[in-house]
């Protein structure tokens, strides 16, 4: 199903993150009184010049393990220690990005737009693809228990619906649009349940107790035989982002290393941990994307006036 943009609907705003717009920048050079040129050339790190902090949208229980080979590759490419930033949920990762505590990260499209709308200084470099021949993008899937008679989103009204997180692209933003398109208010006409992670949304939906139906990204849905897919929508590919306040040479190195790299390239670089089924399930290669690639998400924000989209 192709996404069909909705007319603006009052009251369709989703749960507020309560984010305060913050900003971080390089320190002024008090020696010569120039607070812009010198700080820009020197750059600013989240921790220190020997460390890069790597953040990931916490979308499954295996997030850190799945992304360890990519962190090892970044460490090899830059000569820096790469430190994993533990985030309890999407909002915590967004807040860390706004506060300048992230140097490089794998975000979702909506998380990127939300973070930058609220002052995070980030730029997208590429999007991860998981299979050869793919273009950036993945599916938000509407799911029901495997033995359910429910056959369409139109039947979700009045149900307990599993979402992932209020800032999840495929686990809330696009599902909300599709519910609205079916004439269902995602706040008033259903009982929303936020599972926190995609795999948990799949699990709870399959059990059919806390959630009678739900949404999750395709890569987690395909691992379960307890649910079946009744609808799906393609969403923009998740970006790898880099802090724009890093030193220019580090930004250039990260861009070169991450813009177009395959799993075979990473293995060839000596990252043996990349040669596993676990990593192959989340990574095949990266494909370059830019900020404009996420204009679809901004268009959707403008149509619905969703609270998370506001700066």
Secondary structure, DSSP 4 states (H G I P E B T S, - for coil): ----PPPP-TT-------PPP----PPPBTTTTBSSHHHHHH---SS-TTEEEEEE---STTHHHHHHHHHHHHHHHH-SEEEEE--SSHHHHHHHHHTT--SEEE--HHHHHHHHHTT--EEEEEEEE-STTPPS-EEEEEEEETT----SGGGGTTSEEEES-TT-IIIIIHHHHHHHHTT--TTTSSEEEE-SSHHHHHHHHHHTSS-SEEEEEHHHHTT-SSEEEEEEEEEPPPEEEEETTS-HHHHHHHHHHHSS-BHHHHHHTT-GGGSSHHHHTT-SEEEE--GGGGHHHHHHHHHHT-GGG--
